[in-house]
Amino acid sequence: MFGPINRITYEEVIDDTRPIQTKRSLELKWEQEHLSNNRYTLEMVRIDDKVKKVITEIKLEEAAIAHRQNTVEGAAPQVSVAT
């Protein structure tokens, strides 16, 4: 009935289930980089790219959830009452 249990690491759990926290921590890192250098650095560009990736992952997951919800709602049984 159930498939094999796949073991995952703590890092995989954090990366998989906490994209909002990941985004926030990247934003804090970006801000610290800006405060220490007072300019837009190459590291900040890399952080921006990571933030964009996290946002894309969030949007894809939200779309997948919405699609599953629409599929469930659209699969309501059709009842025909013959009179």
Secondary structure, 3 states (H helix, E strand, C coil): CCCCCCCCCHHHHHHHHCHHHHHHHHHHHHHHHHHHHCCCCHHHHHHHHHHHHHHHHHHHHHHHHHHHHHHHHHCCCCCCCCC
